[in-house]
């Protein structure tokens, strides 16, 4: 399996057996907001729901049915992805 374009520095998350998500990254044109769902058993991929913001060198964590993406943009935001609904929510940090 080969993706049709080179992507660097994206995050990978296992969401189901034989399925991973590749989120964000970098290409010649700049940072990405794309999400690619990769099926390892079939060696296929499809484009999934994009993140709200383009991100490069972002960090993330998976907790239960949610994936949280932090940094990699020029705003004080993080995004929450529901692996159940396959939808994104944008959040703003508040400082106390």
Secondary structure, 3 states (H helix, E strand, C coil): CCCCCCCECCEEEEEECCEEEEEEEEECCEEEEEEEEEECCCCEEEECCCCCCCECCCEEEEECCEEEEECCCCCCEEEEEECCCCEEEEEECCCC
